[in-house]
Amino acid sequence: MALHLRIEGIVQGVGYRQWFRRRALELGVAGWVRNRADESVEAVIDGADAAVEALVRLAMSGPAGAKVDRIERRAATDAERAAGPAEGMAILPTE
């Protein structure tokens, strides 16, 4: 399963991307994560259905200092998936 996530709330300046990357690697989920100029965090995640769903559930809490208000989710496009590595989790530059 491959999902595109947009995570909104207090998610920048609190180590959210690094935290998200660690959780993804622990779960065996590949993809990428980055800050957005609008102060949200965007991610594309790809992996086994159960692992992807577990990461989305964890993403609702985030690291200490984060306050996630909501996560928008939809199926990731092939172009979005291709922007990151086939394995592992990359932190991309802010867009």
Long-range contacts (C-beta under 8 A, 24 or more apart in sequence): 1-46, 1-47, 1-48, 1-49, 1-52, 1-53, 2-31, 2-44, 2-45, 2-46, 2-52, 2-75, 2-76, 2-81, 3-44, 3-45, 3-46, 3-52, 3-56, 3-73, 3-74, 3-75, 3-76, 4-42, 4-43, 4-44, 4-73, 4-74, 4-75, 4-76, 4-77, 4-80, 5-41, 5-42, 5-43, 5-44, 5-45, 5-56, 5-59, 5-71, 5-72, 5-73, 6-36, 6-40, 6-41, 6-42, 6-71, 6-72, 6-73, 7-40, 7-41, 7-42, 7-43, 7-59, 7-62, 7-68, 7-70, 7-71, 8-40, 8-68, 8-69, 8-70, 8-71, 8-72, 9-66, 9-67, 9-68, 9-69, 9-70, 10-65, 10-66, 10-67, 10-68, 11-39, 11-40, 11-41, 11-62, 11-66, 11-67, 11-68, 12-39, 12-41, 13-65, 14-62, 14-63, 14-64, 14-65, 14-66, 15-63, 15-65, 16-41, 16-62, 16-63, 16-66, 17-41, 17-91, 18-63, 18-91, 19-62, 19-63, 19-66, 20-55, 20-59, 20-62, 20-89, 21-89, 21-90, 21-91, 23-55, 23-58, 23-59, 24-55, 24-89, 25-88, 25-89, 27-51, 27-54, 27-55, 29-55, 29-89, 30-84, 30-85, 30-86, 30-87, 30-88, 30-89, 31-76, 31-81, 31-84, 31-85, 31-89, 31-90, 32-83, 32-84, 32-85, 32-89, 32-90, 32-91, 32-92, 33-89, 33-90, 33-91, 33-92, 34-91, 34-92, 34-93, 34-94, 34-95, 35-94, 35-95, 36-94, 36-95, 37-94, 37-95, 42-95, 44-76, 44-80, 44-81, 44-83, 44-84, 45-76, 46-76, 46-81
